[in-house]
Amino acid sequence: MTISLVVSKEEFFIAALTGLNKEVRAGDIRLLALLCSEADDSGIVEFTTELRIKAMSKLELRKQNISNIIGRLRDQGLLIGKRTVFSVNPQVLWKGNEDERLTFLNDRVITWKSR
């Protein structure tokens, strides 16, 4: 049996974020959303000094808060990568089209930590 449900992108985004680990805080979601908006279609974002300054200003967070959030997002598998180049976990959020996402997921093994 197949069940289909049509929802808007906004509804999907909200549903996906509400299903995240309860340890994800409001600031975490805000920074994740900013990183998603800055990412290319494959979910890769270069977290440059300029982007860090933009995040600090736009989200009203200090440098240490940003570092702590990045650490939490990486620990939970929402961000993949080190230092300044990250990929948003495509199992959670994707910016490109559905075909590209499925190809990407079929070519890689990615885990999402949930508690």
C-alpha positions as CSV (number, residue, x, y, z in Angstrom):
1,M,0.0,0.0,0.0
2,T,1.3,3.5,-0.9
3,I,0.1,6.6,0.9
4,S,0.8,10.0,-0.7
5,L,0.6,13.4,0.9
6,V,1.2,16.6,-0.9
7,V,2.6,19.4,1.3
8,S,4.2,22.7,0.5
9,K,8.0,23.2,0.8
10,E,7.4,25.3,3.9
11,E,5.4,22.7,5.6
12,F,8.0,20.0,4.8
13,F,10.8,22.3,6.1
14,I,9.0,22.9,9.4
15,A,8.1,19.2,9.8
16,A,11.7,18.2,9.1
17,L,13.0,20.7,11.7
18,T,10.5,19.7,14.3
19,G,11.6,16.1,14.0
20,L,15.2,16.9,14.8
21,N,16.9,15.9,18.0
22,K,15.5,17.7,21.0
23,E,19.0,19.1,21.8
24,V,18.8,21.3,18.7
25,R,18.2,24.8,20.0
26,A,16.5,27.8,18.3
27,G,19.9,29.4,17.5
28,D,21.0,26.0,16.0
29,I,18.1,26.0,13.6
30,R,18.6,29.7,12.7
31,L,22.3,29.1,11.9
32,L,21.4,25.9,10.0
33,A,18.8,27.8,7.9
34,L,21.4,30.6,7.2
35,L,24.0,28.0,6.1
36,C,21.4,26.3,3.9
37,S,20.6,29.6,2.2
38,E,24.3,30.2,1.5
39,A,25.0,26.6,0.3
40,D,25.3,25.6,-3.3
41,D,22.7,23.2,-4.8
42,S,24.7,20.2,-3.5
43,G,24.5,21.5,0.1
44,I,28.1,22.6,0.3
45,V,28.8,25.9,2.1
46,E,32.2,27.5,2.7
47,F,32.0,29.2,6.1
48,T,34.3,32.1,5.4
49,T,35.1,34.9,7.8
50,E,32.7,37.1,5.9
51,L,29.9,34.5,6.3
52,R,30.7,34.2,10.0
53,I,30.5,38.0,10.4
54,K,27.2,38.0,8.5
55,A,25.8,35.2,10.8
56,M,26.9,37.0,13.9
57,S,25.2,40.2,12.8
58,K,22.1,38.7,11.3
59,L,21.5,36.2,14.1
60,E,22.8,38.5,16.9
61,L,25.2,35.8,18.1
62,R,28.8,36.1,19.4
63,K,31.7,34.3,17.7
64,Q,31.8,31.6,20.5
65,N,28.1,31.0,20.2
66,I,28.6,30.3,16.4
67,S,31.4,27.9,17.2
68,N,29.3,26.1,19.8
69,I,26.4,25.8,17.4
70,I,28.6,24.5,14.6
71,G,30.0,21.9,17.0
72,R,26.5,20.8,18.0
73,L,25.3,20.6,14.4
74,R,28.3,18.5,13.5
75,D,27.9,16.2,16.5
76,Q,24.3,15.5,15.6
77,G,25.2,14.8,11.9
78,L,23.3,17.8,10.6
79,L,26.5,19.3,9.2
80,I,29.3,17.2,7.7
81,G,32.8,18.5,7.3
82,K,35.6,20.2,9.2
83,R,37.0,23.7,9.7
84,T,35.4,26.0,7.2
85,V,33.8,23.8,4.5
86,F,30.6,22.0,5.4
87,S,27.9,20.0,3.7
88,V,24.4,20.1,5.0
89,N,23.4,16.5,5.6
90,P,21.2,15.7,2.5
91,Q,19.2,13.2,4.5
92,V,17.8,16.2,6.5
93,L,17.8,19.2,4.2
94,W,18.5,19.6,0.4
95,K,18.6,22.7,-1.7
96,G,18.8,21.2,-5.2
97,N,16.2,19.2,-7.1
98,E,14.9,15.8,-6.1
99,D,16.7,13.9,-8.8
100,E,20.1,15.3,-7.8
101,R,19.4,14.5,-4.1
102,L,18.5,10.9,-4.9
103,T,21.7,10.5,-7.0
104,F,23.7,12.0,-4.3
105,L,22.2,9.7,-1.6
106,N,22.6,6.6,-3.8
107,D,26.3,7.4,-4.2
108,R,27.1,8.0,-0.5
109,V,26.4,6.5,2.9
110,I,25.5,9.2,5.3
111,T,24.3,8.8,8.9
112,W,22.1,11.1,10.9
113,K,22.4,10.9,14.7
114,S,19.1,11.0,16.5
115,R,18.4,10.4,20.1
